[in-house]
Amino acid sequence: MTDANTNKDEKIPIKPEEVDDADVNEFDSALDDSKAHFLNGGKGGDDSQAVVEIQSGSSDISFTGLTKEDLEKYAKDPFWIRLRIIVFALFWIGWVVMLVAAIVIIVLAPRCPHRPDLKWYNKEVVYQVYPESFQDSDGDGVGDIQGIRTRFGYFKDLGVKSIALGSIFKKDDFNAIVDHKDVDPKLGTLADVESFLKFAKIKGVKVIFDFIPNYTSRNHTWFVQSQKNDDKYKDFYVWADPVNGGVPNNWKNVKGVSAWTLDPTRNQYYLHQFSEAFPELNLHNEDVKKELEMILRFWLDRDVRGFHLVDAEFLVENEDLADEDSSSNDHMQTRNYNETYSLIKEWRKVLDGYSDKPGRERMMYTTLSYADKDEQLAYYGDDAMRGLNVVVGDGLMKELTKNCNADCLRTLVDAELTNDTLKQWPGWMLGNKDTSRLSQRLGNGRAITAYVLQMLLPGTVFNYYGDELGMVDGVVSSTDTDGLTNNPDEKDRLKYRTPMQWNASVNAGFSSGKPWLPVNTNYKTVNLGAKTAVYSGFNIFKAVKLLIALREQESNMFGKLYTHVDDGTFWFVRKAPGFPGYLVAINLGSTPLTHKFYQGAEGEVTQSGKVVFHSENKSLKDQINLMTQYIELGPGTAVVIEMPA
């Protein structure tokens, strides 16, 4: 028990059996102010004791706060008033200082350099694959879809993320399309293609298909039904009655002969601007346009990312069949006709409908051979309605030769560029399936220089398979082409389509069987294995790989272009504000050139720069004073100099 005469707290041992219900009530009252605490919670065995600590009412009283009178006394004290004022002032002064500092930083700090909204097809190199000649997977001697799939590692190593497949559709013996929604059996099946497209998506590779809306095979269901005057198909092609017992008008095809052939079944003439094996579709017919749109959607639904619009210049002709001006070569009634642009804009709307996410945009491009500058610009559309994403001129394929000097180069470049490159994005192509090989035309040394020009100009780069290895035209005899095609024009162009030269093994690693075309005789030295071998030295493949990487630099991707011609040297600068610039000098001639640069009208050339590429692998990383030092450009060489931002 507690001694009433002492203030000392005591601990009272209580046995559990000594506590009854009445005692509990008394303890509740006694412990009400939290002055009593169980020290062991009553835990233990039968002999345990519950120990309670009780603090008497005479214990020290804890602090309970200031009274109102005390607070008022401190509130009116001059010391505390001054202290509050000082703290308040310091708070607002600090806040204002931080605000001013933030504004100064925002105004004076360097801003992030501007980057235009470039799409994948603006940035990536497009690798053109001729399917029959790239890789055979089953030993029948013909390249196929599965073969291309096995070579995806090559695309990655080269730095390529987009591939354009030549026509894979079901064809006849003249290479004319029989079915736009089916696959040539030599290349595989529709299931193979669908699997291929899914695989490409996983690997991050965009796949582009040919789109050939201008003509079909005479064996196509549409033409067979049109011959019979079937109600649905009778106007699917351009038909016309004889005039004075002969052709309907004076239109000529690309060979300069009549563009009309009399069909004995229908007893009318049908139009063909190419071979008579390619009857022209009537693109004034709404049903035909719907069918073509369905073809686009068929492949877009399978994740094809873009289309090469083949022979765009010949899509639509004058529906009135008016004669051409016999004194002119312009073909005003049949080429680049106004309604062509409207039709392309309709297809662009279809593609834009599938461009649902960044990086998944769909695109369409074409290659023009018969269009002047105004006609070329019309293919891009306008702000109200867009047309093609990329337009490729054929100047580099036709005009870039060993005899092309500095003035020639500048003319070729200026012919393809516009004042608004981002809206009218050009494409650059050095070769394709219908053109003599790049190294055949220029030789390997100048081919590297041509790649420098192509890779570092504004626009999209298209590379034809094997050109990066230095492949040349094949030797293909009439015996080799027997049974391959009945189209004489196609036979003549097969020498540009010989099998890819992978290594020095049998058939250059293309096929375990007899190749459908002879492999080039130089395949043991000109092949991928030889170009990448240890100690192989600098070569065209290594140069192309370096240039693809260099092209990804910001100034080379979207920088402004400045072109110059001085002392027989063509040189240009690519410069984007805030990023290193690049000076490119080219000598395609046969004699050395010595040149000293100058600052340029807009100060595009800096005081000094570092050599980052030389077509002969010379002087890399050398620092050059561009205002005082001369550089020598050997015959057919090019140099790239990086300048500070």
Secondary structure, 3 states (H helix, E strand, C coil): CCCCCCCCCCEEEECHHHCCHHHHHHHHHHCCCCCEEECCCCCCCCCCCEEEEECCCCCCCCCCCCCHHHHHHHHCCHHHHHHHHHHHHHHHHHHHHHHHHHHHHHHHCCCCCCCCCCCHHHHCCEEEECHHHHCCCCCCCCCCHHHHHHCHHHHHHHCCCEEEECCCEEECCCCCEEEEEEECCCCCCHHHHHHHHHHHHHHCCEEEEEECCCECCCCCHHHHHHHCCCCCCCCCECEECCECCECCCCCECCCCCECEEEECCCCEEEECCCCCCCCEECCCCHHHHHHHHHHHHHHHCCCCCEEEECCHHHCCCCCCCCCCCCCCCCCCCCCCCHHHHHHHHHHHHHHHHHCCCCCCCCEEEEEECCCCHHHHHHCCECCCCECCCEEEECHHHHCCCCCCCHHHHHHHHHHHCCCCCCCCCEEEECCCCCCCCHHHHHHHHHHHHHHHHHHHCCCEEEEECCHHHCCCCCCCCHHHHCCCCCCHHHHHHHHHCCCCCCCCCHHHHCCCCCCCCCCCCCCCCCCHHHHHCCCCCCCHHHHHHHHHHHHCCHHHHHCEEEEEEECCEEEEEEECCCCCEEEEEEECCCCCEEECCCCCCCCCCCCEEEEEEECCCCCCCCEEECCCCCEEECCCEEEEEEECC
